[in-house]
C-alpha cells in the first residue's frame, strides 16, 4: 500500500530529528564562528583583552567605530581609522567588506 504524503513527511521529519540529536550528543565541537579566539595586542586595545568568538569581535569593533564616529560621512561603507584601528588595519581607510580580512590577521 503506498504511503500518503503526510506519512512520508512524518518519517522524514523523524529521521532528520534523530540526526541532529545524535550530532549534539556526540560532543561535536562548536563551529568556527563560535570558537573563542585571542586578539593580538593591537586589536585588544580596541575590543579589550580576553577571548571572544569571531562574531563578538566584529560586533565590538563596530561598537568602537560607531562610538568614535569613524564611518566616512560621505560613504558609510568606508571606515576612517584612528590611531588604534590604523595598527589593526595597516592603513588609514578600509571598506566594511575588507575589515574582516584585516581582523582575521589579528586573531589566534
N, CA, C and O atoms as CSV, one atom per row, in Angstrom:
chain,resi,resn,atom,element,x,y,z
A,1,UNK,N,N,0.842,-1.173,0.000
A,1,UNK,CA,C,0.000,0.000,0.000
A,1,UNK,C,C,0.894,1.246,0.000
A,1,UNK,O,O,1.787,1.324,0.844
A,2,UNK,N,N,0.706,2.230,-0.902
A,2,UNK,CA,C,1.561,3.415,-0.977
A,2,UNK,C,C,1.349,4.348,0.211
A,2,UNK,O,O,0.240,4.480,0.728
A,3,UNK,N,N,2.441,4.994,0.632
A,3,UNK,CA,C,2.384,5.949,1.744
A,3,UNK,C,C,1.732,7.244,1.283
A,3,UNK,O,O,1.876,7.656,0.133
A,4,UNK,N,N,1.018,7.870,2.196
A,4,UNK,CA,C,0.454,9.185,1.886
A,4,UNK,C,C,1.540,10.229,2.069
A,4,UNK,O,O,2.589,9.954,2.652
A,5,UNK,N,N,1.284,11.416,1.572
A,5,UNK,CA,C,2.270,12.489,1.708
A,5,UNK,C,C,2.525,12.809,3.173
A,5,UNK,O,O,3.659,13.083,3.564
A,6,UNK,N,N,1.483,12.776,3.975
A,6,UNK,CA,C,1.631,13.095,5.391
A,6,UNK,C,C,2.523,12.075,6.090
A,6,UNK,O,O,3.357,12.446,6.916
A,7,UNK,N,N,2.354,10.790,5.766
A,7,UNK,CA,C,3.182,9.755,6.389
A,7,UNK,C,C,4.640,9.900,5.973
A,7,UNK,O,O,5.541,9.729,6.793
A,8,UNK,N,N,4.871,10.210,4.714
A,8,UNK,CA,C,6.233,10.399,4.218
A,8,UNK,C,C,6.896,11.587,4.900
A,8,UNK,O,O,8.071,11.519,5.263
A,9,UNK,N,N,6.153,12.675,5.077
A,9,UNK,CA,C,6.689,13.863,5.738
A,9,UNK,C,C,7.033,13.565,7.192
A,9,UNK,O,O,8.064,14.015,7.692
A,10,UNK,N,N,6.168,12.802,7.879
A,10,UNK,CA,C,6.438,12.453,9.277
A,10,UNK,C,C,7.714,11.632,9.399
A,10,UNK,O,O,8.529,11.864,10.292
A,11,UNK,N,N,7.884,10.663,8.488
A,11,UNK,CA,C,9.076,9.813,8.534
A,11,UNK,C,C,10.336,10.639,8.284
A,11,UNK,O,O,11.344,10.451,8.966
A,12,UNK,N,N,10.287,11.542,7.320
A,12,UNK,CA,C,11.444,12.379,7.006
A,12,UNK,C,C,11.788,13.277,8.185
A,12,UNK,O,O,12.960,13.469,8.507
A,13,UNK,N,N,10.759,13.826,8.827
A,13,UNK,CA,C,10.990,14.712,9.967
A,13,UNK,C,C,11.619,13.941,11.129
A,13,UNK,O,O,12.548,14.431,11.772
A,14,UNK,N,N,11.114,12.744,11.394
A,14,UNK,CA,C,11.646,11.921,12.481
A,14,UNK,C,C,13.095,11.525,12.194
A,14,UNK,O,O,13.930,11.497,13.098
A,15,UNK,N,N,13.383,11.221,10.928
A,15,UNK,CA,C,14.729,10.824,10.556
A,15,UNK,C,C,15.716,11.981,10.746
A,15,UNK,O,O,16.806,11.784,11.283
A,16,UNK,N,N,15.335,13.186,10.308
A,16,UNK,CA,C,16.238,14.332,10.447
A,16,UNK,C,C,16.381,14.749,11.905
A,16,UNK,O,O,17.457,15.186,12.313
A,17,UNK,N,N,15.325,14.624,12.695
A,17,UNK,CA,C,15.409,14.965,14.116
A,17,UNK,C,C,16.380,14.043,14.829
A,17,UNK,O,O,17.117,14.486,15.710
A,18,UNK,N,N,16.395,12.779,14.467
A,18,UNK,CA,C,17.317,11.825,15.061
A,18,UNK,C,C,18.759,12.169,14.768
A,18,UNK,O,O,19.631,11.991,15.619
A,19,UNK,N,N,19.014,12.660,13.568
A,19,UNK,CA,C,20.384,13.014,13.201
A,19,UNK,C,C,20.885,14.195,14.017
A,19,UNK,O,O,22.027,14.187,14.479
A,20,UNK,N,N,20.048,15.206,14.201
A,20,UNK,CA,C,20.511,16.379,14.949
A,20,UNK,C,C,20.769,16.032,16.402
A,20,UNK,O,O,21.731,16.519,16.995
A,21,UNK,N,N,19.929,15.203,16.978
A,21,UNK,CA,C,20.161,14.801,18.365
A,21,UNK,C,C,21.439,13.982,18.479
A,21,UNK,O,O,22.188,14.129,19.445
A,22,UNK,N,N,21.688,13.124,17.500
A,22,UNK,CA,C,22.897,12.295,17.528
A,22,UNK,C,C,24.145,13.157,17.429
A,22,UNK,O,O,25.134,12.900,18.116
A,23,UNK,N,N,24.107,14.174,16.583
A,23,UNK,CA,C,25.293,15.017,16.452
A,23,UNK,C,C,25.506,15.855,17.703
A,23,UNK,O,O,26.650,16.121,18.073
A,24,UNK,N,N,24.439,16.275,18.358
A,24,UNK,CA,C,24.585,17.035,19.600
A,24,UNK,C,C,25.174,16.157,20.699
A,24,UNK,O,O,26.014,16.608,21.477
A,25,UNK,N,N,24.735,14.909,20.760
A,25,UNK,CA,C,25.200,14.004,21.801
A,25,UNK,C,C,26.629,13.537,21.566
A,25,UNK,O,O,27.315,13.149,22.511
A,26,UNK,N,N,27.081,13.571,20.326
A,26,UNK,CA,C,28.416,13.064,20.005
A,26,UNK,C,C,29.518,13.968,20.531
A,26,UNK,O,O,30.696,13.629,20.421
A,27,UNK,N,N,29.159,15.112,21.100
A,27,UNK,CA,C,30.165,16.009,21.651
A,27,UNK,C,C,30.896,16.768,20.566
A,27,UNK,O,O,32.094,17.029,20.674
A,28,UNK,N,N,30.171,17.118,19.523
A,28,UNK,CA,C,30.804,17.845,18.429
A,28,UNK,C,C,31.254,19.219,18.921
A,28,UNK,O,O,30.594,19.852,19.744
A,29,UNK,N,N,32.385,19.658,18.398
A,29,UNK,CA,C,32.917,20.952,18.824
A,29,UNK,C,C,32.145,22.073,18.140
A,29,UNK,O,O,31.533,21.852,17.095
A,30,UNK,N,N,32.167,23.269,18.714
A,30,UNK,CA,C,31.447,24.393,18.109
A,30,UNK,C,C,32.035,24.738,16.752
A,30,UNK,O,O,33.208,24.479,16.482
A,31,UNK,N,N,31.201,25.327,15.903
A,31,UNK,CA,C,31.706,25.682,14.580
A,31,UNK,C,C,32.726,26.812,14.685
A,31,UNK,O,O,32.925,27.379,15.759
A,32,UNK,N,N,33.364,27.131,13.573
A,32,UNK,CA,C,34.475,28.088,13.570
A,32,UNK,C,C,34.066,29.465,14.078
A,32,UNK,O,O,34.889,30.172,14.660
A,33,UNK,N,N,32.830,29.854,13.871
A,33,UNK,CA,C,32.394,31.176,14.316
A,33,UNK,C,C,32.184,31.243,15.827
A,33,UNK,O,O,32.151,32.333,16.398
A,34,UNK,N,N,32.044,30.100,16.471
A,34,UNK,CA,C,31.786,30.081,17.908
A,34,UNK,C,C,33.027,29.807,18.740
A,34,UNK,O,O,32.990,29.967,19.961
A,35,UNK,N,N,34.118,29.402,18.119
A,35,UNK,CA,C,35.321,29.086,18.875
A,35,UNK,C,C,35.962,30.362,19.410
A,35,UNK,O,O,36.101,31.341,18.676
A,36,UNK,N,N,36.351,30.358,20.678
A,36,UNK,CA,C,36.972,31.558,21.246
A,36,UNK,C,C,38.353,31.802,20.646
A,36,UNK,O,O,39.163,30.885,20.511
A,37,UNK,N,N,38.598,33.057,20.291
A,37,UNK,CA,C,39.874,33.454,19.697
A,37,UNK,C,C,40.494,34.560,20.537
A,37,UNK,O,O,39.790,35.366,21.145
A,38,UNK,N,N,41.815,34.585,20.562
A,38,UNK,CA,C,42.526,35.602,21.338
A,38,UNK,C,C,42.992,36.703,20.391
A,38,UNK,O,O,43.660,36.422,19.396
A,39,UNK,N,N,42.644,37.955,20.692
A,39,UNK,CA,C,43.081,39.061,19.831
A,39,UNK,C,C,44.546,39.418,20.069
A,39,UNK,O,O,45.091,39.190,21.149
A,40,UNK,N,N,45.170,39.984,19.037
A,40,UNK,CA,C,46.541,40.484,19.181
A,40,UNK,C,C,46.523,41.688,20.123
A,40,UNK,O,O,45.455,42.179,20.490
A,41,UNK,N,N,47.690,42.152,20.507
A,41,UNK,CA,C,47.778,43.301,21.412
A,41,UNK,C,C,47.139,44.532,20.780
A,41,UNK,O,O,46.477,45.310,21.468
A,42,UNK,N,N,47.335,44.716,19.460
A,42,UNK,CA,C,46.769,45.878,18.767
A,42,UNK,C,C,45.242,45.834,18.774
A,42,UNK,O,O,44.587,46.841,19.044
A,43,UNK,N,N,44.686,44.666,18.477
A,43,UNK,CA,C,43.233,44.524,18.457
A,43,UNK,C,C,42.650,44.581,19.867
A,43,UNK,O,O,41.543,45.083,20.060
A,44,UNK,N,N,43.390,44.071,20.854
A,44,UNK,CA,C,42.936,44.110,22.243
A,44,UNK,C,C,42.785,45.546,22.748
A,44,UNK,O,O,41.975,45.804,23.638
A,45,UNK,N,N,43.562,46.486,22.188
A,45,UNK,CA,C,43.403,47.894,22.558
A,45,UNK,C,C,42.025,48.414,22.154
A,45,UNK,O,O,41.489,49.322,22.791
A,46,UNK,N,N,41.458,47.845,21.107
A,46,UNK,CA,C,40.159,48.280,20.599
A,46,UNK,C,C,39.012,47.546,21.290
A,46,UNK,O,O,38.042,48.176,21.712
A,47,UNK,N,N,39.113,46.220,21.411
A,47,UNK,CA,C,37.976,45.427,21.912
A,47,UNK,C,C,38.141,44.958,23.345
A,47,UNK,O,O,37.173,44.504,23.956
A,48,UNK,N,N,39.337,45.055,23.893
A,48,UNK,CA,C,39.590,44.576,25.245
A,48,UNK,C,C,40.299,43.235,25.226
A,48,UNK,O,O,40.319,42.543,24.208
A,49,UNK,N,N,40.873,42.882,26.350
A,49,UNK,CA,C,41.612,41.625,26.463
A,49,UNK,C,C,40.646,40.482,26.734
A,49,UNK,O,O,39.514,40.701,27.168
A,50,UNK,N,N,41.097,39.276,26.478
A,50,UNK,CA,C,40.295,38.089,26.720
A,50,UNK,C,C,40.145,37.292,25.451
A,50,UNK,O,O,40.812,37.564,24.452
A,51,UNK,N,N,39.263,36.297,25.487
A,51,UNK,CA,C,38.978,35.503,24.291
A,51,UNK,C,C,37.526,35.730,23.900
A,51,UNK,O,O,36.645,35.820,24.755
A,52,UNK,N,N,37.292,35.822,22.601
A,52,UNK,CA,C,35.959,36.118,22.081
A,52,UNK,C,C,35.683,35.270,20.852
A,52,UNK,O,O,36.612,34.962,20.105
A,53,UNK,N,N,34.425,34.882,20.617
A,53,UNK,CA,C,34.077,34.277,19.329
A,53,UNK,C,C,34.208,35.339,18.228
A,53,UNK,O,O,34.096,36.534,18.502
A,54,UNK,N,N,34.441,34.909,17.011
A,54,UNK,CA,C,34.670,35.826,15.892
A,54,UNK,C,C,33.540,36.839,15.734
A,54,UNK,O,O,33.799,38.017,15.485
A,55,UNK,N,N,32.302,36.402,15.874
A,55,UNK,CA,C,31.163,37.309,15.730
A,55,UNK,C,C,31.170,38.415,16.767
A,55,UNK,O,O,30.810,39.554,16.471
A,56,UNK,N,N,31.578,38.083,17.981
A,56,UNK,CA,C,31.635,39.087,19.040
A,56,UNK,C,C,32.765,40.089,18.785
A,56,UNK,O,O,32.640,41.268,19.120
A,57,UNK,N,N,33.860,39.620,18.196
A,57,UNK,CA,C,34.969,40.527,17.855
A,57,UNK,C,C,34.475,41.574,16.862
A,57,UNK,O,O,34.716,42.768,17.038
A,58,UNK,N,N,33.789,41.124,15.824
A,58,UNK,CA,C,33.276,42.044,14.806
A,58,UNK,C,C,32.285,43.023,15.428
A,58,UNK,O,O,32.314,44.215,15.119
A,59,UNK,N,N,31.410,42.530,16.301
A,59,UNK,CA,C,30.441,43.413,16.963
A,59,UNK,C,C,31.134,44.473,17.807
A,59,UNK,O,O,30.742,45.640,17.790
A,60,UNK,N,N,32.165,44.068,18.546
A,60,UNK,CA,C,32.881,45.020,19.397
A,60,UNK,C,C,33.627,46.067,18.560
A,60,UNK,O,O,33.702,47.233,18.947
A,61,UNK,N,N,34.173,45.653,17.425
A,61,UNK,CA,C,34.849,46.612,16.550
A,61,UNK,C,C,33.832,47.614,16.008
A,61,UNK,O,O,34.115,48.810,15.943
A,62,UNK,N,N,32.642,47.130,15.617
A,62,UNK,CA,C,31.608,48.046,15.134
A,62,UNK,C,C,31.150,48.994,16.241
A,62,UNK,O,O,30.889,50.167,15.973
A,63,UNK,N,N,31.048,48.514,17.463
A,63,UNK,CA,C,30.696,49.394,18.588
A,63,UNK,C,C,31.728,50.507,18.718
A,63,UNK,O,O,31.377,51.671,18.915
A,64,UNK,N,N,33.013,50.141,18.606
A,64,UNK,CA,C,34.097,51.119,18.701
A,64,UNK,C,C,34.008,52.130,17.558
A,64,UNK,O,O,34.165,53.332,17.771
A,65,UNK,N,N,33.757,51.637,16.346
A,65,UNK,CA,C,33.666,52.518,15.177
A,65,UNK,C,C,32.524,53.516,15.346
A,65,UNK,O,O,32.698,54.707,15.088
A,66,UNK,N,N,31.374,53.044,15.771
A,66,UNK,CA,C,30.222,53.927,15.929
A,66,UNK,C,C,30.391,54.884,17.110
A,66,UNK,O,O,29.992,56.045,17.026
A,67,UNK,N,N,30.977,54.409,18.201
A,67,UNK,CA,C,31.187,55.264,19.372
A,67,UNK,C,C,32.156,56.403,19.071
A,67,UNK,O,O,32.034,57.492,19.632
A,68,UNK,N,N,33.113,56.151,18.188
A,68,UNK,CA,C,34.113,57.161,17.862
A,68,UNK,C,C,33.841,57.850,16.523
A,68,UNK,O,O,34.683,58.593,16.019
A,69,UNK,N,N,32.663,57.599,15.953
A,69,UNK,CA,C,32.227,58.250,14.707
A,69,UNK,C,C,33.296,58.124,13.611
A,69,UNK,O,O,33.757,59.122,13.057
A,70,UNK,N,N,33.678,56.870,13.310
A,70,UNK,CA,C,34.763,56.627,12.366
A,70,UNK,C,C,34.287,56.221,10.973
A,70,UNK,O,O,35.109,55.897,10.115
A,71,UNK,N,N,32.969,56.232,10.733
A,71,UNK,CA,C,32.490,55.957,9.379
A,71,UNK,C,C,32.577,57.235,8.558
A,71,UNK,O,O,32.283,58.320,9.058
A,72,UNK,N,N,32.978,57.111,7.311
A,72,UNK,CA,C,33.056,58.251,6.415
A,72,UNK,C,C,31.640,58.788,6.193
A,72,UNK,O,O,30.778,58.034,5.741
A,73,UNK,N,N,31.369,60.054,6.490
A,73,UNK,CA,C,30.005,60.581,6.340
A,73,UNK,C,C,29.528,60.609,4.884
A,73,UNK,O,O,28.325,60.557,4.627
A,74,UNK,N,N,30.458,60.691,3.938
A,74,UNK,CA,C,30.080,60.710,2.524
A,74,UNK,C,C,29.842,59.317,1.973
A,74,UNK,O,O,29.023,59.140,1.070
A,75,UNK,N,N,30.546,58.323,2.502
A,75,UNK,CA,C,30.392,56.936,2.073
A,75,UNK,C,C,30.432,56.060,3.318
A,75,UNK,O,O,31.511,55.716,3.800
A,76,UNK,N,N,29.271,55.699,3.838
A,76,UNK,CA,C,29.172,54.990,5.120
A,76,UNK,C,C,29.816,53.597,5.077
A,76,UNK,O,O,29.996,52.969,6.120
A,77,UNK,N,N,30.160,53.119,3.894
A,77,UNK,CA,C,30.830,51.818,3.784
A,77,UNK,C,C,32.310,51.903,4.150
A,77,UNK,O,O,32.948,50.881,4.400
A,78,UNK,N,N,32.843,53.092,4.181
A,78,UNK,CA,C,34.252,53.272,4.496
A,78,UNK,C,C,34.455,53.567,5.980
A,78,UNK,O,O,33.675,54.285,6.605
A,79,UNK,N,N,35.508,52.999,6.515
A,79,UNK,CA,C,35.864,53.221,7.910
A,79,UNK,C,C,37.168,54.015,7.915
A,79,UNK,O,O,38.168,53.591,7.337
A,80,UNK,N,N,37.144,55.159,8.567
A,80,UNK,CA,C,38.323,56.015,8.679
A,80,UNK,C,C,39.037,55.656,9.977
A,80,UNK,O,O,38.528,55.918,11.066
A,81,UNK,N,N,40.197,55.067,9.858
A,81,UNK,CA,C,40.902,54.536,11.021
A,81,UNK,C,C,41.510,55.645,11.876
A,81,UNK,O,O,42.116,56.587,11.364
A,82,UNK,N,N,41.334,55.510,13.192
A,82,UNK,CA,C,42.058,56.377,14.118
A,82,UNK,C,C,43.384,55.675,14.442
A,82,UNK,O,O,43.729,54.689,13.791
A,83,UNK,N,N,44.117,56.161,15.423
A,83,UNK,CA,C,45.431,55.583,15.727
A,83,UNK,C,C,45.349,54.109,16.096
A,83,UNK,O,O,46.179,53.317,15.651
A,84,UNK,N,N,44.356,53.725,16.907
A,84,UNK,CA,C,44.229,52.327,17.329
A,84,UNK,C,C,43.868,51.423,16.160
A,84,UNK,O,O,44.469,50.362,15.991
A,85,UNK,N,N,42.891,51.830,15.350
A,85,UNK,CA,C,42.477,50.991,14.224
A,85,UNK,C,C,43.524,50.960,13.114
A,85,UNK,O,O,43.609,49.978,12.376
A,86,UNK,N,N,44.311,52.005,12.987
A,86,UNK,CA,C,45.365,52.025,11.970
A,86,UNK,C,C,46.361,50.902,12.225
A,86,UNK,O,O,46.898,50.321,11.282
A,87,UNK,N,N,46.615,50.589,13.512
A,87,UNK,CA,C,47.517,49.483,13.854
A,87,UNK,C,C,46.922,48.142,13.427
A,87,UNK,O,O,47.652,47.229,13.042
A,88,UNK,N,N,45.608,48.029,13.496
A,88,UNK,CA,C,44.935,46.784,13.134
A,88,UNK,C,C,44.801,46.663,11.615
A,88,UNK,O,O,45.109,45.616,11.046
A,89,UNK,N,N,44.342,47.731,10.960
A,89,UNK,CA,C,44.068,47.689,9.526
A,89,UNK,C,C,45.325,47.868,8.675
A,89,UNK,O,O,45.394,47.361,7.555
A,90,UNK,N,N,46.307,48.579,9.195
A,90,UNK,CA,C,47.519,48.814,8.437
A,90,UNK,C,C,47.409,49.950,7.431
A,90,UNK,O,O,48.347,50.196,6.674
A,91,UNK,N,N,46.284,50.642,7.412
A,91,UNK,CA,C,46.113,51.802,6.529
A,91,UNK,C,C,45.063,52.735,7.099
A,91,UNK,O,O,44.391,52.402,8.075
A,92,UNK,N,N,44.920,53.903,6.492
A,92,UNK,CA,C,44.042,54.945,7.026
A,92,UNK,C,C,42.556,54.706,6.786
A,92,UNK,O,O,41.713,55.183,7.546
A,93,UNK,N,N,42.237,53.963,5.724
A,93,UNK,CA,C,40.830,53.816,5.345
A,93,UNK,C,C,40.604,52.423,4.778
A,93,UNK,O,O,41.364,51.969,3.923
A,94,UNK,N,N,39.556,51.738,5.253
A,94,UNK,CA,C,39.170,50.429,4.710
A,94,UNK,C,C,37.662,50.426,4.495
A,94,UNK,O,O,36.936,51.215,5.098
A,95,UNK,N,N,37.201,49.526,3.626
A,95,UNK,CA,C,35.761,49.368,3.466
A,95,UNK,C,C,35.279,48.345,4.482
A,95,UNK,O,O,36.070,47.565,5.011
A,96,UNK,N,N,34.003,48.351,4.748
A,96,UNK,CA,C,33.459,47.394,5.723
A,96,UNK,C,C,33.651,45.959,5.238
A,96,UNK,O,O,33.676,45.027,6.042
A,97,UNK,N,N,33.786,45.781,3.920
A,97,UNK,CA,C,33.967,44.437,3.373
A,97,UNK,C,C,35.400,43.943,3.568
A,97,UNK,O,O,35.624,42.737,3.674
A,98,UNK,N,N,36.363,44.846,3.616
A,98,UNK,CA,C,37.766,44.497,3.859
A,98,UNK,C,C,38.044,44.253,5.336
A,98,UNK,O,O,38.996,43.554,5.683
A,99,UNK,N,N,37.236,44.810,6.186
A,99,UNK,CA,C,37.507,44.818,7.623
A,99,UNK,C,C,37.746,43.412,8.168
A,99,UNK,O,O,38.690,43.211,8.933
A,100,UNK,N,N,36.923,42.440,7.798
A,100,UNK,CA,C,37.071,41.090,8.335
A,100,UNK,C,C,38.403,40.463,7.946
A,100,UNK,O,O,38.978,39.700,8.723
A,101,UNK,N,N,38.898,40.776,6.753
A,101,UNK,CA,C,40.194,40.254,6.316
A,101,UNK,C,C,41.294,40.767,7.244
A,101,UNK,O,O,42.190,40.015,7.628
A,102,UNK,N,N,41.225,42.034,7.597
A,102,UNK,CA,C,42.238,42.616,8.480
A,102,UNK,C,C,42.108,42.084,9.914
A,102,UNK,O,O,43.108,41.854,10.593
A,103,UNK,N,N,40.863,41.892,10.359
A,103,UNK,CA,C,40.646,41.375,11.720
A,103,UNK,C,C,41.169,39.948,11.846
A,103,UNK,O,O,41.719,39.583,12.885
A,104,UNK,N,N,41.004,39.140,10.805
A,104,UNK,CA,C,41.442,37.742,10.846
A,104,UNK,C,C,42.941,37.623,11.093
A,104,UNK,O,O,43.391,36.656,11.707
A,105,UNK,N,N,43.715,38.591,10.625
A,105,UNK,CA,C,45.160,38.573,10.830
A,105,UNK,C,C,45.547,38.842,12.275
A,105,UNK,O,O,46.689,38.601,12.666
A,106,UNK,N,N,44.599,39.343,13.079
A,106,UNK,CA,C,44.902,39.681,14.468
A,106,UNK,C,C,44.217,38.744,15.460
A,106,UNK,O,O,44.159,39.039,16.654
A,107,UNK,N,N,43.694,37.610,14.968
A,107,UNK,CA,C,43.034,36.646,15.852
A,107,UNK,C,C,43.757,35.315,15.823
A,107,UNK,O,O,44.099,34.803,14.757
A,108,UNK,N,N,43.990,34.755,17.019
A,108,UNK,CA,C,44.665,33.463,17.137
A,108,UNK,C,C,43.761,32.502,17.858
A,108,UNK,O,O,44.131,31.347,18.068
